[in-house]
Amino acid sequence: MTLKMILLLTENETMVPTPDVGDLVDMAVVAEAAGFDAVMISEHIVLGPSANEMGLAENPRDYALPGNQDPATIWPSQLVLASAVAQATTSLRVILGANISPLHHPLILAKDFGTLDTLSRGRLIVQPTVSWHRDEYDALGVDFTKRGAILDEQLEILTLAWTAGSGNSFSFHGQHFDFGDVWMEPQPFTPGGPPLWFGGSSLHGSLLRRLIRYGSGWNHLGAISDEDMVTLIQALATQGRSLAEIELVGGTRGQFSSPDSCSPLEPVLATIPAQVARGFGSICIKPAQFIDQLGEFRAFCDKVMEFSASLK
């Protein structure tokens, strides 16, 4: 199995302090040339005062997590950035990580994702989520308490839109969305639509249900326990599926000696082989945890990919 390395393209303000989307596109091009398999682009539309209710991360290079973000954190448009990356690259997979789907109409999602899948020639992956930030829902006029039910209907609609077939209509009648016959063209490049990943901080019932019904990848927040792995395997079996159909996505976490320091890279890379031994074929890494200057990025990518190649 060839290990697939995923570069987290957003959340790199300490390395790219200005909101220059062009720099992020250039980083994706460099990552592709170095041998990275994919880039991940996360989403927030707006942040409100409670974005930092848990306190800011001790080290600003650490991951953006629920409740630890400055409300002024830079979050470029996920779809615009992903489209630019898709156009500038040829083999790099483009992952829409943490797409906060309930904040968008599902027909618009189906159209935009399908179009981007065609633009990238099948290199798109979408990770729908309900997210955590009530202020964001309030600002956009979406009921935060119903976000799970909204996502469930959206997943049904995406499936309908992407499997209708060219020239055919589809309809949907639910609690949150209701429409008669509509046609959506063009159909995605990938038959049935782009792959869907799911993730979260725990393998709760709703997440498990969505993963075994729609999922082709599991991008968990934090380490996955043996118990959760067994739960997933058993649940997949009830649907005639196996763990081999699920891309298991692991990750790395910086080891910071102080709030002002970058993490050394080598000890963090050393945590990867144990994940590979458990069946994780993809690993996500955030460059700003290890370097502070954009000029160091190419060398960083080369070091990561040299290590990845050594695991074959």
Order of alpha helices (4+ residues) and beta strands (2+ residues): beta-alpha-beta-alpha-beta-alpha-beta-alpha-alpha-beta-beta-beta-alpha-beta-alpha-beta-alpha-alpha-beta-alpha
